[in-house]
Amino acid sequence: MRKRSILIAGHSTSVSLEDAFWAELKSIAAARGQSLNQLAEEIDRDRSGNLSSALRVFVLSELRR
């Protein structure tokens, strides 16, 4: 588990995720031509639960495609 700070809508927030999820998020962001912060902001806009869970669910959804 690794805690990192990400910038969402101009505000810094800390998120704890396993290294595998951080690696996939970076890979997905790069494939889309986005920064990790931009991708996290996009996921944050659509989430209904907590951010860590939303990031994990997003990664799993992308891997199933």
C-alpha positions as CSV (number, residue, x, y, z in Angstrom):
1,M,0.0,0.0,0.0
2,R,1.4,3.4,-1.0
3,K,0.0,6.8,-0.1
4,R,0.4,9.5,-2.7
5,S,-0.9,13.1,-3.1
6,I,-2.8,13.9,-6.2
7,L,-4.2,17.2,-7.4
8,I,-8.0,17.3,-8.1
9,A,-9.7,20.5,-9.0
10,G,-6.8,22.5,-7.6
11,H,-6.8,20.7,-4.3
12,S,-4.2,18.2,-3.1
13,T,-5.7,15.0,-1.7
14,S,-3.9,11.9,-0.3
15,V,-4.9,8.5,-1.7
16,S,-3.7,5.1,-0.5
17,L,-3.6,2.3,-3.1
18,E,-1.6,-0.8,-3.8
19,D,1.4,-0.4,-6.1
20,A,-0.2,-2.5,-8.8
21,F,-3.1,0.0,-9.0
22,W,-0.8,3.0,-9.1
23,A,1.1,1.3,-12.0
24,E,-2.1,0.6,-14.0
25,L,-3.4,4.1,-13.4
26,K,-0.2,5.6,-14.7
27,S,-0.3,3.3,-17.7
28,I,-3.9,4.1,-18.5
29,A,-3.3,7.8,-18.2
30,A,-0.3,7.6,-20.5
31,A,-2.2,5.7,-23.1
32,R,-4.9,8.4,-23.0
33,G,-2.4,11.2,-23.2
34,Q,-3.3,12.4,-19.7
35,S,-1.4,13.0,-16.5
36,L,-2.3,10.9,-13.5
37,N,-3.9,14.0,-11.9
38,Q,-6.1,14.5,-15.0
39,L,-7.3,10.9,-15.0
40,A,-8.0,11.0,-11.3
41,E,-10.0,14.2,-11.7
42,E,-12.1,12.5,-14.4
43,I,-12.7,9.5,-12.2
44,D,-13.5,11.8,-9.2
45,R,-16.3,13.6,-11.2
46,D,-18.1,10.3,-11.8
47,R,-17.7,8.6,-8.5
48,S,-20.3,7.9,-5.9
49,G,-18.1,6.3,-3.1
50,N,-14.7,7.1,-1.8
51,L,-11.9,8.0,-4.2
52,S,-9.6,5.0,-3.5
53,S,-12.5,2.6,-4.3
54,A,-13.4,4.5,-7.4
55,L,-9.8,4.4,-8.7
56,R,-9.7,0.6,-8.0
57,V,-13.0,0.0,-9.8
58,F,-11.9,2.1,-12.7
59,V,-8.7,0.1,-13.1
60,L,-10.6,-3.2,-13.0
61,S,-13.1,-2.0,-15.5
62,E,-10.4,-0.9,-17.9
63,L,-8.5,-4.2,-17.6
64,R,-11.7,-6.1,-18.5
65,R,-12.0,-4.3,-21.8
